[in-house]
């Protein structure tokens, strides 16, 4: 192992306090006003930094919004590790049971119409890979016999996503993790999900 000191990358070091202040301010404004009504100038003012400080980190509003959304959910990996359907349900239930996350999700739903470029950029950055992982989880469940043989993972994922938006619109923000998971589980149950129905492998009788 080398004992030489590490060389520092050229340029001024990033100020982590400024980074956090910018993302916190952007999240507050996003929840309060929505994507369209949030500007980099407002974020800079709320964070107590200059616009140049924001622009050095985020060259445009779209990249700032994506970083803000990711930070709000703990910067999850673009390709998450989801063990099975139960793990998927638990993760979604924890997000939906958080009042601040619910308000953020409702603002993002409005951005589908107001700021389609943000939706497209977010999908390219991480949404597509996360959906691919979720589809693979549903495919494995189908193979194991937990879902009907004719289940289309794409359609089922759309059904679950729609259920999430329905929960945000119709259920109170005081919903607990258990209540939220029960709701999502009921949707999957209607689609034929049976967690205990593991498919039995055919027995070779040697004939």
N, C-alpha and C positions, 0 to 999 in steps of 0.2 A: 504494500500500500504506500502511495506517495505521501511524503511529509511536507511537500511544497504547498504554500498557501494557494488557495484557488484564486484565479484571476476573476475580477468583476467584469461583467459585460459592459461595453461602452455605453455612455449616456448616463443621465441622472437616474438613480434608483426610484422605483415606484413607491409612492406614499400609500401604504395600506389603509391608513385612516381615511384618506381622501377617496380611495376605492370604495370602502364600505359606506362612507357618507353619500357618495353619488348613487350607489345601488339602493340604499335605504330611501333616499329622497325620491328616486325614480319609482320605487314600489309604492310609496305613499301617494304620489301624484297619480300613478296609474290606477290605483284602487279608488281614489277620490274622484277622478275626472275622466278616466278612460284613456285609451291610447291616443285617439285623435286630438284630445284637448291637452295632452302633455307635450311639452316642448323641452328641448335641451336647455334653453335659457331659464325656464322655470326650475328644471332640475338643478342647475348650477346655483340658482338663488337659494333654493331650499337646502342644498348641501353646504352652502357657505363657501363655494369655490368659484373660480372664473369659468366662463364658457370654454376658454382654451384648455383648461384642465380636463374638462369633460371630453372635448374633442380629441385630446391626445390619447385617451383611452378608448373612445368609441367614435369612429369617424362619422357615423350617421345615427339617426334616431332608431332605425331598425335594429342595428347591432346593440344599441343601448337597451332596447326593450327586450331583446332575446336574452342578454346577459342578466337583466333584472328578473325575468321570469325564471331562468335557471337558478339564480341565487335564492329566489324565494322558496324553491323546492329543494334546496340543499345541494345544488349542482350535481344532480344524478348523472351517471354515465350515459352516453348516447346509446350504448347497447347494454341495458340493464340485465342483471342476473335474476331471472324469475324462475323459481324452482318448479312451480306447478300452478294449477288454477287457484288453489287455496292461498298461495303466496300472492298471486295477482289480486284476488279479492281483498285480502288484508291490506295491501298497499293502497289500493284505491279507496278503501273505507277510511283509512287514516287521513288521507288527503281531504276527502269529502266531509269529515267530521271536524275539520279545522275551520272556524268561521272566517279567518282572514284568507285562507286559501279559497274558500267558496266565493268570497267577494271578488278575488282576483280572477277566478275562472269565469265568473259572469261578465267581467269586463272584457276578457279575452273572447268570449262568445260574441260580444258586440263588435269586436275588431274584425270578425269574418266579413262583415259588410263594409265597415268604415275604413279598414286598412288591410285590404287583401294581400298587399305586398309583404306585410309582416307575417301573415299566415303562411304564405308560400316560403318565405325565408326560414321560418321556424321548422316547417316540415322538412326542408332540405337539410337543415343543420342537425336535427335529431329526431324529429317526429317520425320520419319514415323508418329509421332503424329500430325505434322503440315499438312501433306497430308491427314490424316484422318479427321481433322477439315475442310479442304477445300472440301473434298468429301461430308461431311455432309451439307455444304453450298449449293452445287450443288444439292444435293438430296432434300433439302427444296425448292429450286427454282423449281425443277421438280414437286414436290407435289403441289405447288401453281399455276402451269400452266404456269410459265415463261419459261420453257423448254419443248420440246416435250415429250410426255409420255414415249417413248422408249429410252430416253437419258440414256446412261451408264455413271455415274459420273467418273468412272476410266478412260474411253476413253476420255471424255471431259477434264479431268485434264491433261492427257497426251498431248492432243491437245493444251491446253493453255501453258503448259510447253515448248512444241516445238515452239510455237509462240514467247515465250520469247527469246529462243536461236536464232530464225530467226531475231528478232529485234536487238539483240546484234551483229549479223553478218552483217546485211544488212542496218541498219539504223544508222545515224550519232549520235555521242555522245552528240551532241547539241540538240537532241530531247527534247522538253518540256514535262512537265507532261501532259498537255492537248493533245498533239499529240500522246504521248505514250498510254494514256488511250483510245483515239479514235481508235488506232490500235488494242488494245486488245478487245475493244468492237465490232469492225468489225468482228474479228474472232468468237466471241461468237454469233454475229448476224447470221453468216453463219451456225452456229450449231443450229439455231432456237431459240436463246434467245430473249425473248420479255418482257422487264421489266414491261410493262403496262398490259400485258395479264394475270391478276390474275384470276384463275379459279373460276367460279361462282358455289356456292353450290346449289344442287337441292332443289327446293321448295316443302315442304310437303303440299299438298292441302287438307289433311285430309281424302282422300278416300282410 
